[in-house]
Amino acid sequence: MTGLLSDKTVLITGASAGIGEASARLFAREGARLVITARRAAELDRVAAAVRADGGEVVAVPADTTAPDDLRTAVQAGVDRWGRLDGALNNAGRTQGGGRLADVDEDTFDAVLTVNFKGVWLAMRAEITAMTAQGATGGSIVNVASIGGTLGAPSQSIYGATKAAVISMSRAAAAEYGRDGIRVNAIAPGATMTDMMTAWQQRDPGVLDRLGGLAALGRVGQPHEIAEAAAWLLSDRAGFVTGMTLGVDGGAAPWPH
Ligand SMILES: NC(=O)c1ccc[n+]([C@@H]2O[C@H](COP(=O)([O-])OP(=O)(O)OC[C@H]3O[C@@H](n4cnc5c(N)ncnc54)[C@H](O)[C@@H]3O)[C@@H](O)[C@H]2O)c1
């Protein structure tokens, strides 16, 4: 059976939970050969075992997206095993844990910037280096931004700014590498039911209902719904789409003040 991602080698960062885990499971079902990465080796092994139990092919490489060598090693693992890298979902990210702008401490600022922005740049650098070495057959990169990158969401000032940076960097990279056959797009999920949202709900009871209420569909999203959009963008079926940011947010309206 052929799937959306048949015969493609795809790397996923932050694949141990949430949107990354759902993407690993979906992409494998769509025929991708996977390199999954995250910091927590045991959680990564759990996801790899689930993918294999489903008939998927996967290598699991523990990697911190703030560590350049980890990312090079992960990309190389895919190239060593399957000869090339066709796609990447740069998904690893973290929140600032709430707080208005003047209440965010410098350590949190630095950590959010490093994981969400520098980490995506480091991952893209390693991936694009491998993809350009393949010649004109290129590849497809999808970076996970957020609706918070454009919305101006309260308690997410630093987080949102890093996601805006990811959107901007994705557009520029699309322009730089289009002639190499590399497409680069971002997805901007709305509120999605993962550990990240569970933690937010614990800090701020009722936020799930409020965020769900902002969406035209009247609910928050599920991780597999974000993964579906990413799978399409990674596939050849999106072959003329690059430099775009696809909102996957149930039709979210601007934040009420
Ligand atoms: N859940 C939402 O509502 C929502 C909305 C918009 C965007 N996003 C984005 O989606 C992405 C996935 O988040 P999620 O909701 O699945 O949350 P999650 O917390 O379930 O998953 C985040 C993943 O990133 C990994 N990670 C964090 N820092 C890392 C690092 N330095 N190196 C490697 N891995 C690291 C975590 O271990 C985990 O696997 C993030 O970029 C997040 O900002 C989430």
The ligand as an ORCA input file, in Angstrom:
! r2SCAN-3c Opt
* xyz 0 1
  N      -0.159     22.219     22.366
  C      -0.457     23.408     21.860
  O      -1.501     23.993     22.178
  C       0.456     24.051     20.852
  C      -0.042     25.149     20.116
  C       0.786     25.765     19.196
  C       2.073     25.285     18.981
  N       2.522     24.227     19.706
  C       3.892     23.774     19.437
  O       3.878     22.413     19.089
  C       5.145     21.823     19.389
  C       4.931     20.533     20.135
  O       4.355     20.825     21.394
  P       3.304     19.858     22.119
  O       2.071     20.630     22.308
  O       3.249     18.542     21.447
  O       3.973     19.800     23.565
  P       4.703     18.637     24.363
  O       5.237     19.291     25.565
  O       3.791     17.472     24.488
  O       5.873     18.241     23.367
  C       7.025     19.026     23.207
  C       8.123     18.118     22.756
  O       9.307     18.887     22.576
  C      10.343     18.255     23.287
  N      11.403     19.184     23.639
  C      11.331     20.312     24.378
  N      12.542     20.872     24.476
  C      13.399     20.090     23.787
  C      14.790     20.128     23.495
  N      15.580     21.100     23.966
  N      15.321     19.156     22.724
  C      14.546     18.172     22.238
  N      13.239     18.066     22.470
  C      12.672     19.014     23.237
  C       9.652     17.634     24.495
  O      10.419     16.671     25.117
  C       8.433     17.047     23.798
  O       8.723     15.839     23.149
  C       5.929     22.884     20.167
  O       6.844     23.539     19.314
  C       4.837     23.849     20.608
  O       5.330     25.144     20.840
  C       1.755     23.592     20.618
*
